[in-house]
Amino acid sequence: MLRKQLVRIFNDRFTFSPDNRVWLGLMLAAAAAAPLAAHADDIEEETWGVHGQATYVWQKKPSFDAAYSGTNSLSTAAEKGYSFSGTLFLGLRTWSGGELYFNPEVVQAVPMSGLTGLGGMMDSEQQKGSSSSPTFYRARLFLRQTWGFGGDRQAVESAPNQLAGMVDKRRLVFTLGNLSIIDIFDNNAYAHDGRTQFLNWALSTYGPYDYSGDTRSYTWGGAAEYYYDDWAFRFGRFMVPLESNGQRLDTRIAKYHSDQIELEHDHVIAGQPGKLRLLAFRNKEFMGGFSDALAYAALNGGTPDVAQVRKSQIKYGYGINVEQSLGSDVGVFARVSRNDGKTETYSFSEIERSVSAGVSVKGSSWHRANDTFGFALIQNGLSKAHQEYLAAGGLGVFIGDGQLNYRPERILEAYYSYSLSKAVALTADVQRFYNPAYNADRGPVTVGSLRLHAEF
C-alpha cells in the first residue's frame, strides 16, 4: 500500500524513464519494508500462560559437639529432614497492559530440629509451621498493570508469572494483590531462588531484611515500579502479620504495615552487564524490644521474654546488592545489609547484620552448558541488645540456647546443579555452619542436601 501511494505521488509530479522507474520501484519497496526489519526481534504477545514447578529437598546432618543446648538449639544428634513444594503459575492478559496471575501451591515438610538453631536457615523451601501432611493453599493472586512511555523496546520471555511480549524500557508498573515481597524486591540473578540456586535463607535475599509475610512468606499489598532506560525505582506497602511470625495478616494496613523502596541501576563493565541495587525498609508492627524485655525481667524477675513487652514499634534496615557478569558463563554477587536490631524478628530470619558474596559458573567449559556450580560465603551477626537478651536466656522464634558465647555465624555453601533434561535438574549441595546461632560453644556442623527440581 505504501509503495503504491508513493509511486502515484511521484508519477503525478515527475516523468521517469523506464529504467529509472525500475530503480524507483526497488527503492520504494525497500523503504516500505524497512519498518518491518526494525522490529524483526519482536516476540509474539502471549494472551495466557501456564507454567509449573515441583521441588524436593532432602537434607542430612551428622551429630556434632556442643557444650550445652537450649530450647531453640540445633539438635546435636544426627538428623534428616525434607521439604516438597509444587506450584502452578497461571497467567491471563486481561486488557492492554493488564495481567492477572494465580498460583495454587502444595507443600509438605519435616525440618530438622523443628526449624530452630540457626540464623541463616539451611533450606529456603522450609516454612514456619511445616507439616508432614500435604497442605494446599493459594500462594499468589495478583494483578499487574503496565503503562509504556517510550524508549527502546525490549522482549519479555514467557516464564512463571510473566507473559511473553514487548515492553518499553520507559514504563510504569503497578502490582496489587497477594504475593511475596521478594517477588519484586532484591531480585538477584545468582542468589535468589532456593529451588534452583543456593538453599540458605540468607542467600535468597538480605538476611536482616525482615520482609513481611505470613508463615509461608506471602502477604497482601501493592508496589509501583518506574523504569527509565537503565534505572528502576520501586516502592511497596504490604500487610504485616497480626502477631509475630503468625499466619493471619493485619488488614489495618494504614496503621501497621511494611514499606520498602529500592533503586536499581543496570551497568556495563568491560562489556559485561551488571546491576546495583539499594534497598531500605521500614516496618511498623506490634512487637517486643530486647532492651525492654531485659529491663522487665530485671524488675520483675524471671527470664527475659519479648512477648511480655510488645507494643507498637518501628523496625528499619537497608541493604546493598551488586551482581556482575564476568563472561557468558560466570557471574559474581555480593550483599551487605543490616537492620536496627532493637526488636524481635517478626517475619523472616534472626539476623541483624549480614555480609555475603559468591560466584555462579555455567558448565559450558566442561561441555555441560545447562549445569551450574555455585559457591558462597555468609557472615551473620546480631545487635548488642539481642546478644544480651540471648545470653540472659531469652528465646527468639528460631534461636536461643539458654546462654550465649557470642561469635558471628559463618556459613559456606556450595552446590552443583546437574541437568538431567531441559526441564529437570538434580542438585548436590553442602553447607558448613560455624558458630550456629552465633554461639562459639556449639558446632561446627555440616549439612548435606540433594534437590530434585522439575519445571515446565
Salt bridges, closest charged atoms under 4 A:
ASP42 OD2 - HIS39 ND1 3.64
GLU45 OE1 - ARG93 NE 3.67
GLU79 OE1 - LYS61 NZ 3.27
GLU99 OE1 - ARG144 NH1 3.21
GLU105 OE2 - ARG195 NH2 3.10
GLU125 OE2 - ARG195 NE 3.02
ASP168 OD1 - ARG153 NH1 2.91
ASP183 OD2 - ARG140 NE 2.66
ASP186 OD2 - ARG335 NE 3.20
ASP210 OD2 - LYS315 NZ 3.00
GLU225 OE1 - ARG234 NE 2.84
ASP229 OD2 - ARG170 NH2 2.89
ASP230 OD1 - LYS169 NZ 3.71
ASP250 OD2 - ARG252 NH2 2.91
ASP259 OD1 - ARG237 NE 2.72
ASP259 OD2 - HIS257 NE2 3.89
GLU262 OE1 - ARG234 NH1 2.89
GLU264 OE1 - ARG234 NH1 3.24
GLU264 OE2 - LYS275 NZ 3.64
GLU264 OE1 - ARG277 NE 2.84
ASP266 OD1 - LYS275 NZ 2.80
ASP292 OD2 - LYS311 NZ 3.46
GLU323 OE1 - ARG277 NH1 2.93
GLU344 OE2 - ARG310 NE 2.83
GLU350 OE1 - HIS386 NE2 3.49
GLU352 OE2 - HIS386 ND1 2.68
ASP371 OD2 - ARG368 NE 2.84
GLU455 OE1 - HIS453 NE2 2.73
